[in-house]
């Protein structure tokens, strides 16, 4: 079963997660500070992270960004009592794959965690290389290449780019993108599509500057991977 890292400063919730996820078949390491999480990541690469937003020595959003900057591309699921749409959007924009509001159903948590792990496994088992307009994407390493340019993506960014590469130069509606990538995540809204479009555009900035494909906005129709400009 998968190895998990739980970052949670509340001892009651941390112990509950460690005990419950362990009973569900996961191997669980639990730390209660951002510093402890960074130390753990320096020595291990868990299959997924469950991350509290409020920590005694930082925020979960800051820690998530630090993980992504260090190349960690596995699923990160936020657990937080903050339930505003803006809070969810901020967590997803920081690089999170899902955002679960406390108090939560433990069965739902396990189901959503398992869905993320299955999605990651499916991507790893997919064709290793997709290529369109000189842009190639390796779903396993989550790296996009164009000429001498390499962009390192998160799992969700890689999934989003792969979706666009299925239909280059054809607009995909915001709602269709949401249904393909976020429909199974309770609490997510259409805003998350715009957040990740911006995120992906930022990662592909050097590709665009090198003359490669870009993510274009098509007014009234959605977004598309534009191969010619």
HELIX and SHEET records of a PDB file:
HELIX    1   1 UNK A   11  UNK A   23  1                                  13    
HELIX    2   2 UNK A   34  UNK A   43  1                                  10    
HELIX    3   3 UNK A   60  UNK A   69  1                                  10    
HELIX    4   4 UNK A   85  UNK A   93  1                                   9    
HELIX    5   5 UNK A  106  UNK A  125  1                                  20    
HELIX    6   6 UNK A  155  UNK A  166  1                                  12    
HELIX    7   7 UNK A  174  UNK A  181  1                                   8    
HELIX    8   8 UNK A  191  UNK A  203  1                                  13    
HELIX    9   9 UNK A  205  UNK A  209  1                                   5    
SHEET    1   A 5 UNK A  27  UNK A  31  0                                        
SHEET    2   A 5 UNK A   3  UNK A   7  1                                        
SHEET    3   A 5 UNK A  48  UNK A  52  1                                        
SHEET    4   A 5 UNK A  75  UNK A  80  1                                        
SHEET    5   A 5 UNK A  98  UNK A 101  1                                        
SHEET    1   B 2 UNK A  54  UNK A  55  0                                        
SHEET    2   B 2 UNK A  58  UNK A  59 -1                                        
SHEET    1   C 4 UNK A 130  UNK A 132  0                                        
SHEET    2   C 4 UNK A 135  UNK A 138 -1                                        
SHEET    3   C 4 UNK A 143  UNK A 146 -1                                        
SHEET    4   C 4 UNK A 149  UNK A 152 -1                                        
SHEET    1   D 2 UNK A 214  UNK A 218  0                                        
SHEET    2   D 2 UNK A 222  UNK A 226 -1                                        
END                                                                             
